Amino acid sequence: MNCSAASDSQERSLKSFQEMAGRKVLIVYAHQEPKSFNGSLKRVAVEELSKQGCSVMVSDLYAMQFEPRATRNDIVGCLHNSEEFNYGMETLEAYKRGGLSSDLIEEQKKVQEADLMIFQFPLYWFSMPAIMKGWMDRVLVPGFAHEFPNCYDSGLLKNKLALFSFTTGGSEEMYAKGGINGDIRYLLWPMQHGIMHFCGVKVLAPHICFAPEYVSEEKRKEILIAWAQRLRTLWNEEPIICSPEWYFK
Ligand SMILES: Cc1cc2nc3c(=O)[nH]c(=O)nc-3n(C[C@H](O)[C@H](O)[C@H](O)COP(=O)(O)OP(=O)(O)OC[C@H]3O[C@@H](n4cnc5c(N)ncnc54)[C@H](O)[C@@H]3O)c2cc1C
């Protein structure tokens, strides 16, 4: 490389560092055990994104003992209709008057600040663990994340990005088209389209680590390195289309 090419490349990386620095990332993490593979994936993300100059917030749901149940306790003070409880209606009204419980207000503040949300979890029953589903149910309330007709491309959280990063018990082969578990892309529809896209969030391609329990130590290290590598160029990625035609064909 000649001097001018080297200085061009240094300039480009400085520019890209400056663009990434100051970005805010929220990692919503659901695993009970810090030494787990999910724990390692979360650590890699915190380290890599911090190195890029991003400011990283982590909601460690089990450590926080996050309440997954959507109940009357989420509303502080009087109910809008105390005769017949309706969670959606009550959270909308409570959100408008600043009457949601403090744990929800705290999480909503993090979402509001975040440019990118990474959801890190082990696959449970072809879905996310209940504690993370509870986060979706309770944090993404109407008025805050959506309010009809403000949904999908006009959802209230537009201009944010989300990425689902998860591990499986089953192998990639088991989750291939025609595999015993079926095409893993079908599992993504409720998370990516039904939740994130509904709230206006743009979705980056999922990051799936297949069967970390059943591969060698060496392979596990490679998977972690690949995650760090992806994170290095994440901000250059284009969002995916969450509702492609092939879903219902
Ligand atoms: C209720 C329930 C439902 C489930 N449903 C499904 C389902 O529908 N479909 C499916 O496919 N699976 C399912 N599973 C399996 C589950 O998805 C996997 O067990 C999980 O994804 C594995 O991830 P982990 O982080 O828990 O792995 P761990 O067991 O924590 O990690 C695997 C190995 O990696 C090691 N490790 C950790 N960090 C590092 C590091 N830095 N370097 C090297 N090695 C490291 C750990 O010590 C461990 O030996 C289910 C499990 C449960 C409990």
The ligand as an SDF file (V2000), in Angstrom:
LIG
                    3D

 53 58  0  0  0  0  0  0  0  0999 V2000
  -37.3990  -24.4800   28.3100 C   0  0  0  0  0  0  0  0  0  0  0  0
  -36.4850  -24.7760   27.1590 C   0  0  0  0  0  0  0  0  0  0  0  0
  -37.0070  -24.8130   25.8800 C   0  0  0  0  0  0  0  0  0  0  0  0
  -36.1610  -25.0420   24.7980 C   0  0  0  0  0  0  0  0  0  0  0  0
  -36.6890  -25.0590   23.5520 N   0  0  0  0  0  0  0  0  0  0  0  0
  -35.8910  -25.2190   22.4850 C   0  0  0  0  0  0  0  0  0  0  0  0
  -36.4240  -25.1940   21.1670 C   0  0  0  0  0  0  0  0  0  0  0  0
  -37.6130  -25.0070   20.9430 O   0  0  0  0  0  0  0  0  0  0  0  0
  -35.5590  -25.3870   20.1460 N   0  0  0  0  0  0  0  0  0  0  0  0
  -34.2390  -25.5890   20.3340 C   0  0  0  0  0  0  0  0  0  0  0  0
  -33.5090  -25.7290   19.3470 O   0  0  0  0  0  0  0  0  0  0  0  0
  -33.6900  -25.6040   21.5710 N   0  0  0  0  0  0  0  0  0  0  0  0
  -34.4880  -25.4260   22.6410 C   0  0  0  0  0  0  0  0  0  0  0  0
  -33.9570  -25.4370   23.8990 N   0  0  0  0  0  0  0  0  0  0  0  0
  -32.4750  -25.5630   24.0430 C   0  0  0  0  0  0  0  0  0  0  0  0
  -31.8190  -24.1890   24.2270 C   0  0  0  0  0  0  0  0  0  0  0  0
  -32.1370  -23.3390   23.1670 O   0  0  0  0  0  0  0  0  0  0  0  0
  -30.2960  -24.3530   24.3130 C   0  0  0  0  0  0  0  0  0  0  0  0
  -30.0420  -25.1450   25.4310 O   0  0  0  0  0  0  0  0  0  0  0  0
  -29.5870  -23.0090   24.4150 C   0  0  0  0  0  0  0  0  0  0  0  0
  -29.8180  -22.2510   23.2670 O   0  0  0  0  0  0  0  0  0  0  0  0
  -28.0800  -23.1720   24.5930 C   0  0  0  0  0  0  0  0  0  0  0  0
  -27.5190  -21.9060   24.9020 O   0  0  0  0  0  0  0  0  0  0  0  0
  -26.8470  -21.6350   26.3340 P   0  0  0  0  0  0  0  0  0  0  0  0
  -26.3220  -20.2480   26.3520 O   0  0  0  0  0  0  0  0  0  0  0  0
  -27.7890  -21.9980   27.4290 O   0  0  0  0  0  0  0  0  0  0  0  0
  -25.6860  -22.6850   26.2500 O   0  0  0  0  0  0  0  0  0  0  0  0
  -24.6830  -23.1770   27.4110 P   0  0  0  0  0  0  0  0  0  0  0  0
  -25.0800  -24.5530   27.8180 O   0  0  0  0  0  0  0  0  0  0  0  0
  -24.5580  -22.1530   28.4630 O   0  0  0  0  0  0  0  0  0  0  0  0
  -23.3110  -23.1760   26.6220 O   0  0  0  0  0  0  0  0  0  0  0  0
  -22.8650  -24.2350   25.8230 C   0  0  0  0  0  0  0  0  0  0  0  0
  -21.4050  -24.4710   26.1700 C   0  0  0  0  0  0  0  0  0  0  0  0
  -20.6350  -23.2990   25.8380 O   0  0  0  0  0  0  0  0  0  0  0  0
  -19.7000  -23.0510   26.8780 C   0  0  0  0  0  0  0  0  0  0  0  0
  -19.2280  -21.6780   26.8180 N   0  0  0  0  0  0  0  0  0  0  0  0
  -19.7400  -20.5630   27.3970 C   0  0  0  0  0  0  0  0  0  0  0  0
  -18.9890  -19.5050   27.1390 N   0  0  0  0  0  0  0  0  0  0  0  0
  -17.9580  -19.9340   26.3750 C   0  0  0  0  0  0  0  0  0  0  0  0
  -16.8240  -19.2930   25.7830 C   0  0  0  0  0  0  0  0  0  0  0  0
  -16.5880  -17.9920   25.9600 N   0  0  0  0  0  0  0  0  0  0  0  0
  -15.9880  -20.0390   25.0410 N   0  0  0  0  0  0  0  0  0  0  0  0
  -16.2050  -21.3580   24.8520 C   0  0  0  0  0  0  0  0  0  0  0  0
  -17.2430  -22.0230   25.4110 N   0  0  0  0  0  0  0  0  0  0  0  0
  -18.1170  -21.3140   26.1540 C   0  0  0  0  0  0  0  0  0  0  0  0
  -20.4760  -23.4110   28.1290 C   0  0  0  0  0  0  0  0  0  0  0  0
  -19.6150  -23.6220   29.2470 O   0  0  0  0  0  0  0  0  0  0  0  0
  -21.1690  -24.6930   27.6770 C   0  0  0  0  0  0  0  0  0  0  0  0
  -20.3170  -25.7930   27.8250 O   0  0  0  0  0  0  0  0  0  0  0  0
  -34.7710  -25.2410   25.0070 C   0  0  0  0  0  0  0  0  0  0  0  0
  -34.2670  -25.2170   26.3040 C   0  0  0  0  0  0  0  0  0  0  0  0
  -35.1110  -24.9830   27.3650 C   0  0  0  0  0  0  0  0  0  0  0  0
  -34.5300  -24.9580   28.7620 C   0  0  0  0  0  0  0  0  0  0  0  0
  1  2  1  0
  2  3  1  0
  2 52  2  0
  3  4  2  0
  4  5  1  0
  4 50  1  0
  5  6  2  0
  6  7  1  0
  6 13  1  0
  7  8  2  0
  7  9  1  0
  9 10  1  0
 10 11  2  0
 10 12  1  0
 12 13  2  0
 13 14  1  0
 14 15  1  0
 14 50  1  0
 15 16  1  0
 16 17  1  0
 16 18  1  0
 18 19  1  0
 18 20  1  0
 20 21  1  0
 20 22  1  0
 22 23  1  0
 23 24  1  0
 24 25  2  0
 24 26  1  0
 24 27  1  0
 27 28  1  0
 28 29  2  0
 28 30  1  0
 28 31  1  0
 31 32  1  0
 32 33  1  0
 33 34  1  0
 33 48  1  0
 34 35  1  0
 35 36  1  0
 35 46  1  0
 36 37  1  0
 36 45  1  0
 37 38  2  0
 38 39  1  0
 39 40  1  0
 39 45  2  0
 40 41  1  0
 40 42  2  0
 42 43  1  0
 43 44  2  0
 44 45  1  0
 46 47  1  0
 46 48  1  0
 48 49  1  0
 50 51  2  0
 51 52  1  0
 52 53  1  0
M  END
$$$$
